[in-house]
């Protein structure tokens, strides 16, 4: 099917179908009085929820898709509870004497793999259509968990490296800064993966990443001064911070809080703050080591004035950053293209429209995130891609890496008020990104509601 045919087709996302469409047929594909069959369905649903949660799907959307799976097999009255990394499903079986039955599952740590998310999305769609029996779905999940990503680790590492270089360009860096950021991002993610394989906690992986972001930037600054040209080390450090922030759950935590899951949101937020503390510690150690080596980082400069050339470059860099973030997370190529288009749209609105007319940065970021959520959501629905992929990848170019570095730099140089002001600004930007994406996604969902729902309502009116 050609791209324009896809854009003009009436497709809807899986999450729209499970949230808005009528329940499936009341004819149960499993024996609702058989303990083994019912527990097998509930276990299947919890395994699907495991993959959704570990890929960054929000609490409420995961619950909705778990309920859709159980309802497709006839279990219409399941209670689903999710608390950070635990999934509990409860129901009653039997006719005369009800027997309570529950399934409990602990979700592994967040490991974003967009290829598995896309496969699970297709599996849920097939289950809801009545085309996949429980035993077949269980085999598909087994194969999915043992199937390697669509491309290797080297390709993903290259994606991280290009992502870091594109973020450096977004922050105002030139060719040299982008090249150094390319190398720094590759070292950070390659080293973090190596450390993770050896069981080092994520906090210390972030300490390593913060240190690697800072020391090469300081040495590059000294090298540039020796050769007699200007280089801003803050852009290199900030791009490294964004590379590490992209894998954290700050925006997901804010989304859970906004959509009514405060317990999960609080736990995710605390985890994010702890891991961000590792980045802060790593950057602080790097600044101290740089000073011991005789390299003093310069005071942070203000952002250069916006001109047509820089705006064009930043818009392109925003799209490239989102696309290669998708590559780094093993997204399918259709998802990579859609994420890049959504981020390009948001970057254009932010850099070419909102900032030039004087809109405050936090407000501008929230508007841009809303546009990313809307544009990405509509495109994702046309191409049957999970909207989460376009949302997460699309907002990564707007993550507050420079604000965090400014705050740390100010605090380490006894500018406490300035430092905490920038830290609060970074938190405000994270909240604005989350709120904007949720609002944009809500608008996309309303614009692309399933036609089946409208037919169901019309049928209900005729029967009334």
C-alpha positions as CSV (number, residue, x, y, z in Angstrom):
1,X,0.0,0.0,0.0
2,X,1.3,3.4,-0.9
3,X,2.0,6.0,1.7
4,X,-0.8,8.3,0.6
5,X,-3.3,5.4,0.6
6,X,-2.3,4.8,4.2
7,X,-2.7,8.4,5.1
8,X,-6.2,8.5,3.6
9,X,-7.3,5.2,5.1
10,X,-9.6,4.9,8.1
11,X,-7.3,3.0,10.4
12,X,-7.4,3.2,14.2
13,X,-4.8,2.3,16.8
14,X,-5.2,-0.8,19.0
15,X,-5.4,1.3,22.2
16,X,-8.3,3.3,20.6
17,X,-10.1,0.0,19.8
18,X,-9.8,-1.4,23.2
19,X,-10.8,1.8,25.0
20,X,-13.7,2.8,22.8
21,X,-15.1,-0.2,20.8
22,X,-17.9,-2.4,22.2
23,X,-17.0,-5.6,24.1
24,X,-16.3,-8.7,22.0
25,X,-18.9,-11.5,21.5
26,X,-20.3,-12.9,24.7
27,X,-19.6,-16.4,23.4
28,X,-16.6,-17.4,25.5
29,X,-13.7,-19.1,23.6
30,X,-12.7,-20.8,26.9
31,X,-14.6,-22.7,29.6
32,X,-15.2,-20.1,32.3
33,X,-15.7,-22.8,34.9
34,X,-12.3,-24.5,34.2
35,X,-9.7,-23.3,36.6
36,X,-6.8,-24.2,34.3
37,X,-8.2,-22.4,31.2
38,X,-9.1,-19.2,33.0
39,X,-5.8,-19.0,34.8
40,X,-4.0,-19.6,31.4
41,X,-5.9,-16.6,29.9
42,X,-5.1,-14.4,32.9
43,X,-1.4,-15.4,32.8
44,X,-1.3,-14.6,29.0
45,X,-2.8,-11.2,29.7
46,X,-0.3,-10.5,32.5
47,X,2.6,-11.5,30.2
48,X,1.3,-9.0,27.6
49,X,1.1,-6.3,30.3
50,X,4.7,-7.1,31.3
51,X,6.0,-6.2,27.8
52,X,3.8,-3.1,27.6
53,X,4.9,-1.8,31.0
54,X,8.6,-2.6,30.4
55,X,8.4,-0.7,27.1
56,X,7.2,2.5,28.9
57,X,3.4,2.2,28.3
58,X,1.4,4.2,30.8
59,X,-0.5,2.6,33.7
60,X,-4.0,3.2,32.4
61,X,-3.3,2.2,28.8
62,X,-1.7,-1.1,30.0
63,X,-4.8,-1.8,32.1
64,X,-7.1,-1.2,29.2
65,X,-5.2,-3.5,26.9
66,X,-5.0,-6.3,29.6
67,X,-8.8,-6.0,30.0
68,X,-9.2,-6.2,26.3
69,X,-7.3,-9.5,26.1
70,X,-9.2,-11.1,28.9
71,X,-12.6,-9.9,27.5
72,X,-11.7,-11.3,24.1
73,X,-11.6,-14.7,25.7
74,X,-14.8,-14.2,27.7
75,X,-13.5,-12.9,31.0
76,X,-15.5,-9.7,31.1
77,X,-15.3,-9.2,34.8
78,X,-11.6,-9.1,35.6
79,X,-10.1,-6.6,38.0
80,X,-6.7,-5.3,37.0
81,X,-4.3,-3.5,39.3
82,X,-0.9,-2.2,38.4
83,X,1.6,-0.7,40.8
84,X,4.9,0.3,39.2
85,X,6.3,-3.1,38.4
86,X,3.6,-5.5,39.6
87,X,0.5,-6.7,37.8
88,X,-2.5,-8.3,39.6
89,X,-5.5,-9.8,37.8
90,X,-8.5,-11.1,39.8
91,X,-11.7,-12.7,38.8
92,X,-14.3,-15.3,40.0
93,X,-15.0,-18.6,38.3
94,X,-17.8,-21.0,38.6
95,X,-21.6,-20.8,38.3
96,X,-23.3,-21.7,41.6
97,X,-20.4,-21.4,43.9
98,X,-17.9,-18.6,42.9
99,X,-14.3,-19.4,43.3
100,X,-11.8,-16.5,43.5
101,X,-8.8,-16.7,41.2
102,X,-5.9,-14.2,40.9
103,X,-2.6,-14.0,38.9
104,X,0.3,-11.9,40.1
105,X,3.3,-10.9,38.0
106,X,6.4,-8.8,38.7
107,X,7.6,-6.8,35.7
108,X,11.3,-6.7,34.9
109,X,13.1,-3.4,34.8
110,X,12.4,-0.9,32.0
111,X,14.1,-2.0,28.9
112,X,12.7,-0.1,25.9
113,X,12.5,-2.3,22.8
114,X,10.0,-0.8,20.3
115,X,10.2,-3.8,18.0
116,X,8.6,-6.0,20.7
117,X,6.1,-3.3,21.5
118,X,4.9,-3.3,17.9
119,X,4.7,-7.1,17.8
120,X,2.6,-7.2,21.0
121,X,0.4,-4.4,19.6
122,X,-0.3,-6.6,16.6
123,X,-0.9,-9.6,18.8
124,X,-3.5,-7.7,20.9
125,X,-5.3,-6.6,17.7
126,X,-5.4,-10.2,16.5
127,X,-6.7,-11.5,19.9
128,X,-9.4,-8.8,20.0
129,X,-10.5,-9.8,16.4
130,X,-11.0,-13.4,17.6
131,X,-8.3,-14.8,15.3
132,X,-5.8,-16.1,17.9
133,X,-6.7,-18.8,20.5
134,X,-5.0,-18.6,23.9
135,X,-2.5,-21.5,23.2
136,X,-1.4,-19.9,19.9
137,X,-1.0,-16.5,21.6
138,X,1.1,-18.1,24.3
139,X,3.4,-19.6,21.7
140,X,3.7,-16.3,19.9
141,X,4.8,-14.6,23.1
142,X,7.4,-17.3,23.8
143,X,8.8,-16.8,20.3
144,X,8.7,-13.0,20.7
145,X,10.7,-13.1,23.9
146,X,13.4,-15.2,22.3
147,X,13.5,-13.3,19.0
148,X,16.4,-10.9,18.6
149,X,15.8,-7.3,17.7
150,X,15.4,-6.5,13.9
151,X,19.0,-5.2,13.8
152,X,22.1,-5.6,15.9
153,X,23.6,-3.7,18.9
154,X,26.1,-1.8,16.6
155,X,23.2,-0.3,14.7
156,X,21.5,0.7,17.9
157,X,24.7,2.2,19.2
158,X,25.1,4.2,16.0
159,X,21.6,5.4,16.6
160,X,22.5,6.7,20.1
161,X,25.6,8.4,18.6
162,X,23.7,10.2,15.9
163,X,21.0,11.1,18.5
164,X,23.7,12.7,20.7
165,X,25.1,14.7,17.7
166,X,21.7,15.9,16.6
167,X,20.9,17.1,20.2
168,X,24.2,19.0,20.2
169,X,23.1,20.8,17.0
170,X,19.8,21.6,18.7
171,X,21.7,23.2,21.5
172,X,23.5,25.5,19.1
173,X,26.7,23.4,18.4
174,X,28.5,23.3,15.1
175,X,30.2,20.5,13.2
176,X,33.0,20.0,15.7
177,X,30.7,19.9,18.7
178,X,28.4,17.5,16.9
179,X,31.3,15.2,16.1
180,X,32.6,15.2,19.7
181,X,29.0,14.6,21.0
182,X,28.7,11.7,18.5
183,X,31.7,10.0,20.1
184,X,30.7,10.8,23.7
185,X,27.2,9.4,23.2
186,X,28.6,6.2,21.7
187,X,31.0,5.8,24.7
188,X,28.3,6.5,27.2
189,X,25.8,4.0,25.9
190,X,28.3,1.4,24.9
191,X,29.9,1.6,28.4
192,X,26.6,1.6,30.2
193,X,25.5,-1.5,28.3
194,X,28.8,-3.2,29.2
195,X,28.4,-2.3,32.9
196,X,24.8,-3.4,32.9
197,X,25.8,-6.8,31.6
198,X,28.0,-7.1,34.6
199,X,25.3,-6.3,37.1
200,X,26.3,-2.7,38.0
201,X,23.2,-0.8,39.3
202,X,21.8,1.9,37.0
203,X,22.7,4.7,39.4
204,X,26.4,4.0,38.9
205,X,25.9,3.6,35.2
206,X,24.6,7.2,35.2
207,X,27.6,8.3,37.3
208,X,29.8,6.9,34.6
209,X,27.8,8.6,31.9
210,X,27.9,12.0,33.6
211,X,31.6,11.7,34.0
212,X,32.2,10.7,30.4
213,X,30.0,13.7,29.3
214,X,32.1,16.2,31.2
215,X,35.8,15.3,30.9
216,X,35.9,15.0,27.1
217,X,34.1,18.3,26.9
218,X,36.7,20.0,29.1
219,X,39.6,18.4,27.2
220,X,38.0,19.5,23.9
221,X,37.6,23.0,25.2
222,X,41.3,23.1,26.1
223,X,42.3,21.7,22.7
224,X,40.1,24.3,20.9
225,X,41.7,27.1,22.8
226,X,45.1,25.8,21.9
227,X,44.2,25.9,18.2
228,X,42.5,29.3,18.5
229,X,38.8,28.6,17.8
230,X,35.7,28.7,20.0
231,X,34.0,25.6,21.3
232,X,31.2,25.5,23.9
233,X,31.7,22.5,26.3
234,X,28.3,23.0,27.8
235,X,26.7,21.8,24.5
236,X,28.7,18.6,24.6
237,X,27.8,18.0,28.3
238,X,24.2,18.8,27.8
239,X,23.8,16.5,24.8
240,X,25.3,13.6,26.9
241,X,22.8,14.4,29.7
242,X,19.9,14.2,27.2
243,X,21.2,10.9,25.9
244,X,20.9,9.5,29.4
245,X,17.6,11.3,30.2
246,X,16.1,9.7,27.1
247,X,16.2,6.3,28.7
248,X,14.6,7.5,32.0
249,X,11.0,7.7,33.0
250,X,10.5,11.3,33.9
251,X,7.9,12.0,31.3
252,X,6.2,8.6,31.8
253,X,6.0,9.4,35.6
254,X,4.3,12.7,34.9
255,X,1.9,11.0,32.4
256,X,0.9,8.5,35.0
257,X,0.3,11.3,37.5
258,X,-1.8,13.2,35.0
259,X,-3.9,10.2,33.9
260,X,-4.8,9.1,37.5
261,X,-2.2,6.6,38.7
262,X,-0.5,8.6,41.5
263,X,1.1,5.6,43.2
264,X,2.9,4.4,40.1
265,X,3.7,8.0,39.2
266,X,5.3,8.6,42.6
267,X,7.4,5.5,42.4
268,X,8.6,6.2,38.9
269,X,9.3,9.8,39.8
270,X,11.4,8.8,42.8
271,X,13.3,6.3,40.6
272,X,13.9,9.0,38.0
273,X,15.2,11.4,40.6
274,X,17.6,8.8,42.0
275,X,19.0,8.0,38.6
276,X,19.2,11.7,37.7
277,X,21.2,12.1,40.9
278,X,23.7,9.7,39.4
279,X,24.0,12.0,36.4
280,X,24.5,15.0,38.7
281,X,27.2,13.1,40.7
282,X,29.0,12.1,37.5
283,X,29.0,15.6,36.1
284,X,30.2,17.0,39.4
285,X,33.0,14.5,39.6
286,X,33.9,15.3,36.0
287,X,34.1,19.0,36.7
288,X,36.3,18.5,39.7
289,X,38.6,16.1,37.8
290,X,38.8,18.6,34.9
291,X,39.8,21.3,37.4
292,X,42.5,19.0,38.8
293,X,43.8,18.6,35.3
294,X,44.1,22.4,35.0
295,X,41.0,22.8,32.7
296,X,38.4,25.3,34.0
297,X,35.1,25.2,32.2
298,X,33.9,28.6,31.0
299,X,30.9,30.3,32.4
300,X,27.7,29.3,30.5
301,X,26.7,31.6,27.7
302,X,23.2,32.5,26.7
303,X,21.6,31.0,23.7
304,X,22.6,32.8,20.5
305,X,19.8,34.8,18.8
306,X,17.6,32.9,16.5
307,X,18.1,33.3,12.7
308,X,16.7,31.6,9.7
309,X,19.7,29.4,9.2
310,X,19.8,28.2,12.8
311,X,16.1,27.5,12.9
312,X,16.2,25.4,9.7
313,X,19.1,23.4,11.0
314,X,17.5,22.9,14.4
315,X,14.2,21.7,12.9
316,X,16.0,19.2,10.8
317,X,18.2,18.2,13.8
318,X,15.0,17.6,15.8
319,X,13.6,15.2,13.3
320,X,16.9,13.4,13.0
321,X,17.2,13.1,16.7
322,X,13.8,11.5,17.1
323,X,14.3,9.2,14.2
324,X,17.6,7.9,15.4
325,X,16.3,7.6,19.0
326,X,13.8,5.1,17.4
327,X,16.8,3.3,15.8
328,X,18.5,3.2,19.2
329,X,15.4,1.5,20.7
330,X,15.1,-1.0,17.9
331,X,12.0,0.5,16.3
332,X,10.7,-0.7,13.0
333,X,11.6,1.5,10.1
334,X,8.0,2.7,9.6
335,X,8.0,3.8,13.2
336,X,11.4,5.6,12.8
337,X,10.0,7.6,9.8
338,X,6.8,8.5,11.6
339,X,8.6,9.6,14.8
340,X,10.9,11.7,12.7
341,X,8.0,13.4,11.0
342,X,6.3,14.1,14.3
343,X,9.4,15.6,15.9
344,X,10.1,17.7,12.8
345,X,6.6,19.2,13.1
346,X,7.0,19.9,16.8
347,X,10.5,21.4,16.4
348,X,9.3,23.6,13.6
349,X,6.5,25.0,15.8
350,X,8.9,25.5,18.8
351,X,11.9,27.0,17.0
352,X,10.3,28.7,14.0
353,X,7.0,29.9,15.4
354,X,6.6,30.0,19.2
355,X,10.1,31.2,20.3
356,X,10.4,34.0,17.7
357,X,7.0,35.5,18.7
358,X,8.1,35.6,22.4
359,X,6.2,32.7,23.9
360,X,7.9,31.7,27.2
361,X,10.0,28.5,26.9
362,X,8.0,26.3,29.2
363,X,4.7,27.3,27.5
364,X,6.3,26.9,24.1
365,X,7.5,23.4,25.0
366,X,4.1,22.3,26.2
367,X,2.5,23.6,23.0
368,X,5.1,21.8,20.9
369,X,4.6,18.6,22.9
370,X,0.9,18.8,22.3
371,X,1.5,19.1,18.5
372,X,3.9,16.2,18.7
373,X,1.3,14.1,20.5
374,X,-1.4,15.1,18.0
375,X,0.7,14.7,14.8
376,X,2.4,11.6,16.0
377,X,-0.8,10.1,17.2
378,X,-2.6,10.7,13.9
379,X,0.3,9.4,11.9
380,X,0.7,6.4,14.2
381,X,-2.9,5.4,13.8
382,X,-2.7,5.6,10.0
383,X,0.3,3.3,9.9
384,X,-0.9,1.0,12.8
385,X,2.0,2.0,15.0
386,X,1.7,2.2,18.8
387,X,1.3,5.9,19.5
388,X,3.7,5.5,22.5
389,X,6.6,5.2,20.1
390,X,6.0,8.5,18.3
391,X,5.3,10.3,21.5
392,X,8.4,9.1,23.4
393,X,10.7,9.5,20.4
394,X,9.2,12.8,19.3
395,X,9.7,14.7,22.6
396,X,13.3,13.5,23.2
397,X,14.8,16.6,21.3
398,X,13.1,18.8,23.9
399,X,14.4,17.2,27.0
400,X,15.9,19.7,29.5
401,X,19.6,18.6,29.3
402,X,21.0,22.2,29.2
403,X,18.8,23.3,32.2
404,X,20.1,20.4,34.3
405,X,23.7,21.2,33.4
406,X,23.2,24.9,34.1
407,X,21.8,24.1,37.5
408,X,24.6,21.7,38.4
409,X,27.3,24.1,37.2
410,X,25.7,27.0,39.2
411,X,25.4,24.9,42.4
412,X,29.1,23.8,42.2
413,X,30.1,27.4,41.8
414,X,28.2,28.6,44.9
415,X,25.3,30.1,42.9
416,X,22.7,28.2,44.8
417,X,19.7,30.3,43.8
418,X,20.5,30.1,40.1
419,X,21.2,26.4,40.4
420,X,17.9,25.5,42.0
421,X,16.1,27.8,39.6
422,X,17.4,25.8,36.7
423,X,16.6,22.5,38.4
424,X,13.0,23.7,38.9
425,X,13.0,24.8,35.2
426,X,14.1,21.3,34.2
427,X,11.3,19.8,36.2
428,X,8.8,22.3,34.7
429,X,9.9,21.3,31.2
430,X,9.4,17.6,32.0
431,X,5.9,18.3,33.3
432,X,5.1,20.4,30.2
433,X,6.3,17.6,27.9
434,X,4.2,15.1,29.7
435,X,1.1,17.3,29.8
436,X,1.4,18.2,26.2
437,X,1.9,14.7,25.0
438,X,-1.2,13.5,27.0
439,X,-3.3,16.3,25.6
440,X,-2.2,15.8,22.0
441,X,-2.8,12.0,22.3
442,X,-6.3,12.7,23.7
443,X,-7.1,14.9,20.8
444,X,-5.7,12.4,18.3
445,X,-7.8,9.7,19.9
446,X,-11.0,11.7,19.7
447,X,-10.3,12.6,16.0
448,X,-9.6,9.0,15.1
449,X,-12.2,7.2,17.3
450,X,-13.1,3.7,15.9
451,X,-15.9,3.6,13.4
452,X,-17.1,0.4,15.2
453,X,-18.0,2.5,18.2
454,X,-20.2,4.8,16.2
455,X,-22.0,1.8,14.6
456,X,-22.5,0.2,18.0
457,X,-24.1,3.4,19.4
458,X,-26.4,3.6,16.3
459,X,-27.4,-0.1,16.9
460,X,-28.0,0.7,20.6
461,X,-30.3,3.6,19.7
462,X,-32.3,1.4,17.2
463,X,-32.7,-1.3,19.9
464,X,-33.8,1.3,22.6
